[in-house]
């Protein structure tokens, strides 16, 4: 078994395709962390403020527009193919093409603030304070359920979990393809002269597990390297500003260090991420085990591609179902609750519950135990099914060869 594992891992990672793949990943990572510089070089005017032209009907409000905004610059006059602002029987935002939702919402907010500021400025100090107390009342939200992770941490954590999920999704049928290749290329017949089918099956399971771990570690190292180099360049100043400008992050920070400090990463968040990773890995190994058992009955590459498509569709359905039920009320009861304890489904539903709700230790433990029991059963009975599929397929081939003779 040891030699099979060493041979498979060496063949998987010491080849040109793997090197090219990781060079591509590193290139994409560096393009992302230096995206502000790339955009600045390729699109010279992309970092400039968007011009908004206004006529005389808006002049009395122009001093009340928020001058601290980093998106727009107001200019007097009118210009075709630009954004033009009018105030004729109501405010009109004129543009050649429809504005994107983010730009439109920003302009609406600026207009509303300008109107309120002008109105308040024309009132006495006492009256303006009274109005402010009424139009901006002191409202506090009290949430009875305890949530251990803030909204910003939830968004970033969900991004990581989703990324790992789809990365594992690409590896879920990898070992199954390898089994099909060995069968169709007649390599498996030579291997089974030295080891039995159970040993070969277990080696494939271990190879799949180690491959996922090694890939995660390699990608993690590459991400860390890209961030360290950008941090050395300008501590992430340009990238953070660009992400804030386009509303991709809400945290107020200027550098990577300030960003991490603002997130206030604590032991609670780390424990949630570790438990989520455990659920993801157990779920993917269960899927991988099932796929290897199915692949043992496949005798051609064409049949293999026909099996993979439904598996991808099922896993995508799991993902979109999790997104549809991604709210505290839906995850605390009904399908969301039961899916968080159901093997395979739990690899997405339980991480979401951990991010949004205060999940008890007993529920987390129960979900892990149920998943481990399912993994044990699929592994144990999978060896039996794998034995039937492999030997049955090989015997059929030998019979066909004998018939030809």
N, C-alpha and C positions, 0 to 999 in steps of 0.2 A: 504493500500500500504506500509506503514511504517513497519508493521510487516512482510510482505512478503520480503522486502528488507533486514531487519535485519536477518531474518531466513536464506535467501539464502546466504548472506555474511558470516554468522557464519558457515553454513554448508560447504561453499567453503574453508574457511581459517582455520577452527578448525577441521582438520582431519589429519590422519597419512600420507596420500599421499602428502599433501601440505608441511608438515614438512619434509618428506623425500626428496621432490623435492628441497626445499630450502637448506637443508643440502648438497645435491649434488651440487647445484650451488655454495655454499660457498666453498666446497672442490675443485671444478674446478678453482675457482678464486684464491684460495691460491696456487694451483698447478701452475697457470700461473705466479703469482707475485714472487714465489720462484722457477720458472722453472730453472734458472741458477744453483741453489744449488742442485735441484733434478737431473739435467743432470750431474752435477759434481760428485754426489754420485753414480748414476747408471752406467754412462759411464765415467770411470775414465780418459780415454784418449781423450774424446771429446773436451776438452778445449785446448788440445795441438795444436801446430802449425803443419800444414801438411808439411811433408818432400818432397822436390823436389831434386832429385839426378841429377847431371850433369857430363859430361865427359870433356876431355881436349879441345874439340872444343868450349866449352862455357866458359872456364877459363878466357879468356881475357875480358869477359863482366861481370864477377861475381861481381866485385867491383862497378859496376854501377847499380846493382839492388837496388830497393828501400828497404832500411833496416828498414824503419818505418812501413812496412806492418805488420798487426796482424794476418795474415792467413798462411803464408808460411815460411819455414826454408830451406835454400839451403845447400846441402851437396855434397861433391865430391864423385864420384863413380857411381856404377850402382846397382840397387836392384830390383829383381822381385817383382811383385804385388804392386809396388809403382809408383809414377810419375817420369819419367826420361826425361831429357831435352838434346837435341842434336842440333848441328848446322852443318849439312852436306847437302850442296846444298839447303840451306834453313832451317829454324827452324822446329824441330820436337818435339812435345809433346807426349811422349809414355806412355800409361797406359793400364792396363789389361782390364778395363772396360771403357765405354764412360764416360767422365767427365760431371758433371752437368753444366748447362749453366752459373751459377754464378761463379763457380771455373774456368771454361774455360775462361770467359771474364776477370777475375782478372789476370790470367797468361799471357794472350795476352797483357794486358795493361803493366804489368811488363816488358815483353820482349821489347815492343815498346819503353818504357821509357829508358831501358838500352841501346838500340841501339842509340837513340838520344843523351843521355848523353855522351856516349863514343865518338860519332862523334863530338859533340860540344867541348869536352875536348881536342881533338886533334887540334882544330883550335885556331887561335889567338883570343885575347879578342874582338877586333873590329869586326872580321869576325863572331864570335859566336853571338855577339849582333845583327849584321845585319841579320843573319839567324833567330834568335829568333823573330825579328820584322816581318819577312816574313812568317815563319811557324806558329807563334802564333799571328796573327794580332788582333788588338783591335776591337772587334765586339760588338755592342750594339743592343739589341732587343728593339724595340719600339712598344708597343701594343696600338692601338688607342682606343679600347674598355676598359672601366674601370672595373677592377676586384677588389672587396673589400676584398677578402680572399686569402691568400698566398697558395702555393701548399701544404705545410705541413699541414696547417689548413684544406685544402680541403680534404686531405686523412683521417685525423683523424675524421673530421666531417662526411664524408661519411661512415666511419666505424661505427660511432654511429647511424646514420640514418638507415643504413642497419640492424644493430642489433635490433633496436627498431621495424623496419618493420617486421622482421621475428618473433620477440617476439609477436607482435600484431597479426601476421598471425596465430600463434598457438591458440590465444584466439578468433579469428573471428567466429569460429563455436562452441564455448563453450556453449553459451546460447542456440543455436539451439539444441545441444545435450541434454541440460537440459529439453527443452520443449518436445522433443521426449521421454525422460525417464519418464517424468511426465504423458504423454499420455499413454505409454505402461504399466506403473505400476498402472494405475487407480488413481493416486494421484490428477491429474488435476480435475477430477470430484468432489472430495471433496473440492478442493480449490475454484472452481467456484460456490459452494453453498453459499460462503461468499462474493465473489467479482465478478464483471462482467469481461468479456473478455478484455475490453479496459483498465481497471485498471491493470489486470494481464499482458497485453502486455506492458504498460508503465513501470511497475515495472521491467520487464525483460530488457528493454532498459537501465534503470537507473542502474540496477545491472551490466550489461555488461560494462557500462561506468566507474562505480566505481571500478570494478574488474581490468580493465586495468590500472587505475590510481594507485591503491594500489600496483599492481604487479610492476609497474615502480618504485614507491617509495621504495619498499622493496629491489628490485634488486640494485637500486642506493645506498641505505644504505649499502648493502653487498659489493658492489664494493668499496665504500669509506672506509669501515672498513678494507678490505684487503690491500688497498693502504696505509692507515695510519699505519698499523702494519708493513708493509715492510719499510715504511719511518722511523719508529722508529728503525728498525733493522739496516739498513745501508744507509738510505735515497735513496734507489733504485739504488745504485751504480752498483751492479752486474747485475741487470736486464737491466738497460740502456745500459751497455757495451755489453751484449749478443745480444740485439736487434740491436745495431749499427753494431756489427760484422757480423750478417747475413743479413744486409741491410734492416731490417724491418722499421727502422726509419732513417731519414737523418739529424735530428737536432743534432748539436754538443752540448752535455751536459753530465754531470757526475751524477747528482742527479735529483730527481723529481722536486725540486725547480728550478734548472737551466733549466730543460726541459720546465716547464710552462713559465718561463721567456723568453726563446728563442721563444716559440710559440707566445708570445705577445698577449694574449687573450684580446680582446677589446670589447667594446659595440656593434660594428658592427657584430662580430662573434656571440655574445650571442643573438642578435636580429635575426640573420639568423637561429640559432638553435631553438629558441622559435617559430618562424613562421613555421619552418619545422615540429616541433612537433605538432603544431596546425593542419597543413594540414594532417599529418599522423593520428591523432586521429579522425578528421572529416571523412576522407576516410574510416577508419576501422569501425566507427559507422554506416556509410551507408551500408557497406557490411554486418555488423552484423544484421542490420534491415532487409535487404533482406533475409538473411539466416533464421531469425526467422519466417518471413512470409512463406517461403518455408517449413520450418519444421512443420508448423501448419497443413499441408496436409499429413504429413507422419505418418503412423500408425505402423511402425516396425523399429527396430534397423537396420535391413538389408537395408531397403530403405534409412535410414539416411547415412550409410556409402557410399552408391552409389551416393548420392548427394554431399558429401564432396569432393570427389576426383576431379570432374570437377572444383570446386571452387579453390582448391589448384593449379590446373594446370593454371587456368586463372590468378591468382595472381602471379604465377611464370613467366608467359608470360609477364605480366606488368613489373616485375622486370628486366627480360632479355632485353625487349624492351628499358627500360630506360638505361640499360648499353650500348646497341648498339648505342643509340643516345646521349651518355654522352660526348658531345664536344660542345664548345661555338658556332660553326657555325651551328650545327644541332639543338641546343636548342633555337637559336635566330630566327629561321624561320622554316616553314614547320610543319611536324608532331610534332616535339619536342616542338614548341611554342604552338600549339593548345592543345596538351596533358597536358601542364602545367596549362591550364585553365579549363580542363575537369575533372569533379568530378571522384574520385577513381584514375584515372591516375595522377592527380595533386599531390597526396600525395608522389610521388617519383620524378616526373618531375620538380615541382616547387622548392623543396629543391636543386636539381641539378643546376637549373638555378640561384638560389640565390648564390650558391657557385662559379659558373663560370662566371657569368655576373652581370652587374649592372642593376637589375630589378627595374622598376619604382614602386613607391608607388601605383599608380593606377592599375597596373597589378596584384600586390599582393592582393590589396583590391578586385578587380574584381574576382580573383580566389576564395577567401574566401567567397564572397557573393554568387557566383554560387554554391559552395559546400554546403553552409548553406541552400540555397533555395532547393537544391536537397535533403538534409537531412530532411528538413521540409516536403517536399512532400512525401518522402518515409515513414516518421514517421506517417504522417496524413493518407495517403491511406493505409499504412501498418496495421494500427489498424482495418480498415474495412476488409482487406484481412485476417488478423489474426482471426477475428471474424468468418468469413465464414469457414476458414480451421478448427478451433477448434470445433465449434458447428457442422459442417458437419461431421467431423470425429467421434465425440461423438454420434451423432444421428445414424450414420451408425452402430456403435458398439451396441447401444441399440436395433436397429432393428434386428441385427444378434442374440443377446441374446434372444429377444422375439421369433424369429423364432425357436430357439432351444427348447424353452419351448412348 
